[in-house]
Amino acid sequence: MEVVRGHQNAPAWQHGAALAIGNFDGVHVGHRALIARARELAAAHGSRTVALTFDPHPSMLFSGKCPPILASLARRIELLGEAGADTVVVEPFTRDLAAKAPHAFVDDILIHSLSARAIVVGYDFSYGQGRTGTTDALRAHGGRAGIEVSIVPAVEVNGEVASSTRIRSYLRDGDLPAANRMLGRRWDSDGVVVHGAKRGRQIGIPTANIHTDCELPVRPGIYAVTLAAEGGEPMPAVASLGTNPTFVEGGGLVLEVHVLDFDGDLYDQRVRTAFVEHLRDEAKFDSVDALLAQIRLDIDAARRILAR
């Protein structure tokens, strides 16, 4: 799959592009519907399927902060490729871009630089200065330019519109099954295994201490997960996202993963933790023995869940 950094660096695709446009945070089932529609139009026009996404999140530019993202940029690109994009264009979201008039955004970026033959957006898409460009305006503009514009309606899961905001809410609640249904996959986080305090090894439950690529939007607690080293198969595991209150007062959040029935070295390896189900909230125990007894119960619960 091709990755292009900025519209000005896009090659002149011989047969143009069917563009799917969005932030695509998490690449959930609604986002995949956009890519699927772009693939249909690409086939009809003999074009490439191109996903146009933005980095950083627009909220970062306007307010200096943004909601916790569901996937790093690298993971977003990977997921867009898995969804069917031939090319991902990562457009820097700058003040100049935000200030572009809607017609200039379409003419200069979508048509001139990205060779759009077709454009696919979601029902709630807006664009241009002050987000004044609407889907109706985009459809009219495309009609005048001879470009097909397709507006994809909301995708619902169990009667709810799939959205990154709703998925974040489910993750904050620890409701992994609901979040995963909207994602169409298990929510996951990438990172690197680093050296920690090695308390798990000292008590006979070795864990991989993971420095994650981005802040985790999920509720702290104990989870049934899988862990996969780069190029390897997912392995059943149990994870703790917490502050280790039995050992530390006022510590920061740490992700630690105990891989079931594993005897090996994961230090310095990139790994992917896929979250399956919340087991319980983190708790402070009166003794190491009490903590160990609970960990063994967590491991047994994780085995049952992951064996389903």
Secondary structure, 3 states (H helix, E strand, C coil): CEEEECHHHCCCCCCCEEEEECCCCCCCHHHHHHHHHHHHHHHHHCCEEEEEEEECCHHHHHHCCCCCCCCCHHHHHHHHHHHCCCEEEEEECCHHHHCCCHHHHHHHHHHHHCCEEEEEEECCCCECHHHCECHHHHHHHHHHHCCEEEEECCCEECCEECCHHHHHHHHHHCCHHHHHHHHCCCCEEEEEEECCCCHHHHCCCCCEEEEECCCCCCCCEEEEEEEEECCCCCEEEEEEEECCCCCCCCCCCEEEEEECCCCCCCCCCEEEEEEEEEEECCCCCCCHHHHHHHHHHHHHHHHHHHCC
